[in-house]
Every structure is written in structure tokens, then in C-alpha cells.
Amino acid sequence: MNQFKKIAKKIGLISLLAPALHVGAVLACTSIALEAQDGAVVYGRTMEWGTFDLHSRVAIIPRGYEFEGSTPDGKPGMRWKAKYGAVALDAIQKDYMMDGMNEQGLVVGLLYHPGVAKYPEYNPSNSDHTIGSLEIANYVLTSFSTVDEVKEGLDKVQVVGIIEPALGIEAPIHLTVIDASGKAIVVEYLNGKLAIFDNPTRALTNSPSFDWHMTNLRNYINLTGAALPTKTLVRGSEDVDLAPIGAGTGFLNLPGDFTPPSRFIRAVAFTETARETADADETVYEVLRIMDNFNLPLGAAEGPAAESGKLDGMRSSTIWTSAADSKNLKYYYHTQHNRKVRMIDLNNIDFSANNSHIQHLELDVRKVQEIDDITPIN
């Protein structure tokens, strides 16, 4: 009977976790960064969300724009003015920045962290230093220019979980932050405390915690971009030469599924074996090509609970892919509707103008793939 109770208790726990597990199944964000021979650092990231369209927009944040954080009890949260202008991509038609770069070349990516992220308990007496988890990228993008500044500054802010109606839960997130020098960190909230990890790989996916991914990486130290040599088997008087069947033998046992641990291994493997690139422009090409390996077809990993009615108009679980050149301050993206790459040059934006509002641009003017017809005319 005791054994039956234990099993029943486990089943009940699984039932309670089912919504969170499903949410984790539909999210598969991956980020990387490469460095060119001239020192340019280029970041890339995919945004996977297979439950419903995020309706992301380009957001242009001016210097001096005043933000106000949110709190669980509805009190006004922390207020701050943007020290730096930034270009970002938001979500759900709200000023929740998911990804972006500021005018100092600091890049921030907000990625989902289900089942792991746990924020500090909200302290109402500290509401004037409080922001919601979906507002942390806003704060980092507009307040800091380097990773070292982020490390110091986040200690002064209380980040809490607030139920977002579009999700029905507190958004569990973590951040990748990379500055123009290439220094990178991962920001997580674990067991109610802020945890900041240096990130020598510059790669990030989702759960579990970043230190777990780094430990798991040690299971794949055999991976190499070099082909394995022919192996000779000695069998009596005859030798048998076993040559590789094809290319790619150095990546044998590279995990190919879309779970966060497997994607992290692939992200590190592909960036570690990436071709040498001379400058930022060429590195943008390489970053976007690597990110193609993480595109997720609609329906491939959503699970049975995905509501098809919310997927109307979607063509991919990879809603958009971004790249950021932190040396030349150019931000790139393409979308599920149009793979043509679009670019915003931060050098040509006057971030001192119109600081009373954030300017929003549609990701796709027309949600169709641009195709050049090159059929010869006879």
C-alpha cells in the first residue's frame, strides 16, 4: 500500500508539472557568438515559440526614455531612464524586449528557462527597486555598456516573477549578455537568488542551469571537425582497411534532437569548428548559417497540447532569427514569413530624439517570402 501511495504521489506531481513541461517543449531558443579576425564580435539567436505567434516588433528605444517596472501587487516598480539607446525585438505587442543591442555594442538575449528559474520573494517595501522578469532585458540594454557593469548593476535590482496573462504563468527566463569585447555572461535566477556565470562558450539554450550544461559538455570532448582516419584491422595474414563512409566522422554521436542540452552541445560544436572570418560582414553570414541548424518546423516539438487555432498564420516555430554586429552596430533579422535578411544600422539612428516614446516597426511589411524570378525571357 505504501508503494502504491508513492506511485500515486508521483503521478499527481507529474500532473501538476504537465503545463510547465508542455511550455518547455514548445520553446527551443538558441544563441551563439563568433569573433572575426579583426576582433568584431557577432551574436546570433533563434526565437522558437510554437504555442502562438509572439507578434514581435522592432523596437527603437531612445536615450532618456523613462521605464517603470512592474510588481506583483500592482505598486509602481523601479523607474529608470535609458542611459543608452537600443534596437530590440519585443513580444506580444508589449515592450518586453526579447533580444537587442544598444549603442555601446552590448547585446542581450532573453531565453526561456522553464522548471529552473526561481525568483526572489517580492518585498513590497522594496518596490521602487523591483522589476518583472520580462523587463530585465529592457533594464540591461538601456543601462549598461559592458558585461562588468551588468555584473555590478544587477545586484541593486530585485527581479520578481509576475504572472503574464498571455502565458498564464510567471515567465521563467535567463539572459545571455555579450559586450563588444566578446566577454559573455549568463544571468539566471536559481533558488530565489541571482546567479551570474562567465560564459567562455558564448552559447546558450534553455534548461537546466548553465553550470549543468557546462558539466555536460565534458561528455563530448571527443567531438572534432577533423575526419577520422582509416582504421586497419589485422586479421591473420590479411589486413582489413575500414575507411570512413563519408564526411562528418569527427561529429559521430553529436546529439541531433531539439532538447536544450543537445542544442547546447551542437551550438558549441558548430561555433568551435566554424570557418575563419575576416570581418564582421563575413561573420554575419557564418552566424546566420549556423543558426539555420536550429530552425524548428511548426509541429515538430509542440506536443499534443498545442492549440492549432492559435497557430493560424504561423509557418514555423522559429518565429525569427537575429544577428548583432557589436563592432559596427548593425542589427539583423529574418522571420518565419520572409528569409530575406533585414538590417537596422544603429549609427544612423538619432537616439536623442523623441525620448517620450518607443518607436515600433513591423517585422514584416508583407508576410510573404521575397523570391526573385530569374527565368530568362526568350
N, C-alpha and C positions, 0 to 999 in steps of 0.2 A: 504493500500500500504506500509506503514512504517513497518507493521508487516511482510509483505512478504519480504521486504529488509533485515530485521533482520534474518529471516529464511535462506534466500539465503546466507547471510554473514556467518552464522554458518556452512552451508553446504560447502561453499568454504574453511573455516578453517579446517573442518574435512578432506577435500580432500588433503589439504596441509600437514596435520599431518599423513595421511594414511601410507606413507612409514615408518615413525618413529614408529607408532603404531604397524605395522607388525613386524618390527625388535624386538620390545619389546616382541611380542607374542612368538617368537621362542627361547627366552633366559630365562632360569629358574635356574640360578646358586644359590646354597645354601651352606652356610658354618656354621660350629659349632665348638665347642671345649669342651672337657671333662677333668677333673682333677682326677688323680688316688689318692689313699690313701697315696702313697709315695711322692706325690707332682708333679709327672710327668704330664705335660700338653700335650694333644694330640689333634691336629686340624684335621678336615676333611672337604672335599669340593667336590661338583659335578660341572662339567663343561658341561652345556647344550648349544647346538648350533645347531638348527635344519635347518639352511639355507644351509650350505655346510660344508664339513669336514674341520676342522681347521688344520689338518695335524700337530698336535703338536709333539714336540720332547722333550726329556730330554736334558736340557742344564746345563753343568757344568762350572760355572764361576770362574776363578782363581783370587786369590788376585793380585792386581796390573793391572788387565785388564783395558784398557782405553776406556771409553764410550764417545760418543759425542751425545748430544741431538739434536733434530730436531726443526725447526722453520717454521712458515707458509710461510715466504718469501725465504726460502732456505738458509739463512745465517747459518753458523755453530752455533750450540747451545752450551749449557753448556758442558764443558768437566770435567770429574771426573775419578779418578782411584778407582777401587774396594778396599775398606778397608778390606772387608770380602769376603771369598769365599762363593759360594752358589750353591745349586742344585735347578733347577726350571723346569717348563714345559712351553714351548713357544707356539706361534701360527703363522699360515700362513707362515711357513718356514722363519720367521724373528725373530730377537732377541727381541721380545716383550714378556716379562715374564708375564704369567697369574697367576702363583702360584709357591710358592717355600719357601725354608728355608735356612738361612745362617748358618755359622759355629758357631754362637753365640746362635742359637736356636730361632732367630727371624723369624716368619712366616708371609708371605704376600700373600693375595689373591686379585686379581683384578676381580671385578664383574661388570656386565653391569648396567647402571643407566640411561636408556632412558627417555627422556622427563623431566628430572630433572637436570642433570649435566649441568652447565653453567660455562665456564672457564673465567678467567680474559682476558681482551683485550690484545693482543700481543703488546709489546713495543719494537720496533726494537733496541732501544738504550740499551736495557737490554737483548739482545740476548745471551750474554755469561752466563746468569743465567736462560736460558729458556730450557725446555724440553717439548716434546709432551705428551699428556695424556697416550698414550700406553707405555711410557717409565718410568712412575713414579714408577712402581713396581721394575724395574731394579735399580733405584736410591735408593729406600728404602732398598731393600735386600742387596745391596753391601755397604751401607754407615752407617748403624745404628745397634746397638745391643739390644736396649731396646725401649719400647714404649715412654718413656720420651724423649729419644734422637730424635725420629721421630717427636714428637710434636714441639720440638725446631728447628729441622733442616728444616722442610718443609716450614717454614716462609721465608727462604732465597732463595727459588726456585720459578720461575714463570712457572706454568704448563698451557699450552695452548692447544686449540683444533686444530688439523691438520687433514685434510681430508685424510683418508686411502683409497687408491684405491680399496682394496678388499671389503670394506664396502660401499664406496661411500659417507660417511659422516664422520664428526668428531666423534671419538669414545667416547661416554658418559660413564664414568666409575666412580666407587668409590672403596675404598680399605678397607679390613679388615686387621688389623695388631695385632698380638698377640706375646708377648715375652715369654721367658722361665719361667718367674714367674707367667704367666697366665694373666697378665694385658693386656687388649684389648682396641683398639680404632677403630673407623670408620672414614675414611678420605673422605670427599666429597667436591665438588666444587659447591656452590649454589649461584645463582645470581652474578656470577663473583668473588666470594670470597671463600677463603679456610675456610672450617668448619671441626673441629675435635670434635668428640663425644666420651666420655668414653663409653665403651660397657660392662656393667655388665653381659649381657646375653651371650656374645661371639658368637652370631648368627648373620647372615646377609643374605639377599636375594638381591632384586633389588629395583625398585622404589616403593613408593615415597622416601622422605628423611628419614634418620634413626630416627630422632626425631618423625616423624609421626608414624613409626612402634612402637616406644615405647609407644606413646599415645594410639594407637590401641590395644596394648597388655592388657591394662586395661579393655577392653571389655571381656576378657577371664579369669579373675581371679578365676572363678568358677571351672576351669579345675583341675582335680586331678587324680593321679594314683590309688587312692583307689576306690573300688567299692561302689556304692550307696547302702544303706541298704534297706531291705524290708520295704515298706510303708503300714501301716494299715489304711484302710478306715472304719469308723464306720457308718454303715447304719442300724439304728434302733437296733433290737436285734441281728443282725448278723454283724460280722466284716469280712472285705474282705482284705486278705493279698496280696499285689502286690509285688512279688519278681522280681528282675532283670531277664530279659530273658536270658542274657548271660554276659560274661565278657566285660569290657570296658565302663561301665556306667559312670565312672568318666570323660571320654572324650566325653560325649554327647555334640554335637554342635561344636566339633573340626572341623574346616574347612578342606575340603578334596581336593579342587581344586588346580591348579598349579599356581595361581596368586601369585605374590610376597608377598602380605600381608598374604595370607593363609599359604604359605610355612614358613614365618617367625614365625607365631603362632605355627605351627607344630614343627619347629626346636626347639623353646624354650620349648614346652611341652615335647618333647621327651628327651631333654637334662636334664631338671629339674627332670624327673622321671626315668632317666637311672639307671641301677643297679650299685652298688658299685663295683669298680675295684681296685685290689691291686696295680698293677704296670702298666707301660707303655704298655707292650706287651698285657696284657688283655684289656687295654683301646683301643688299636688299633682295636681289634676285635669289641668292642662295638661301636666305632665311625663308622666303615665301615658298621655295621649292621644298624645303624640309617640312614646313608646316602642312604641305599637301598630304604628308603621310599620316596626319591625324584627323583628316576630314571624316565625319561620321554621317553616313547616309540616314535619311529620315526613316525611323522604324527599326534601325539595326540594333539599338540597345535601349529602347524606351521601356520595354517590359509590357505586360498585359494591361497595366493601369493607365496607359497613355490615352487621353481622350481625343479621338480623331476630330471631333468638332472644333477643338482648339487649334488644330494643325492646319486649318484651311489657309491656303496660300503659301504655306511653307514648302520649301524644296529641299531642305537639308537640315539636319540637326546642328551642323556647323553654320551658325547664322552669319558670322563674319570672321574674317581673318585680318589681323592688323600687323603692321611693322612700324618701327620708330627708329629713325636715324638721329642719334643723340648728338652727333658732331655737327651736322648741317641743319638740324632742327626741322626735319621733314617727317611727317606722319602719313602713313599709307594704310589703305584698307581695300578689301574687296568683299563681296557679300554672297549670300546664297542665291541671289537673283542674277547677279552680274559679276563675273570673274574679272572684268576689266579693273585694273588697279587705279584707284584714285589717290591723290596726294594733296595734303594741306601743308603749305610752307609757312612755318611759324615766323620766319624772318619778315614776311610780307603782311603780317597782322599787326595792327596798332592796338596793343593790349591796354593802352591808357585811355582809349575812347569808350564811351558808353558803359561806364562801370556800374550802372544801375541794374543791368540785366545780363543774363547769359544768352548768347545767340545760338539758335539751334538750326541745323541744316539737315534735310532728309538724307539718309544714306544712299537711297536710290531715287533719282528723279522719276525714272520709269523702271518698274520691276521686271525687266527683260534682259536677257543676255545680249550684249552687243556683238554682232557677228559680221565680219567683212566678207562680202560676196566677191570673190576674185575669179569668178567664171569668165574666161576670155570671150569677148564679143567677136564673132566671125563676120 
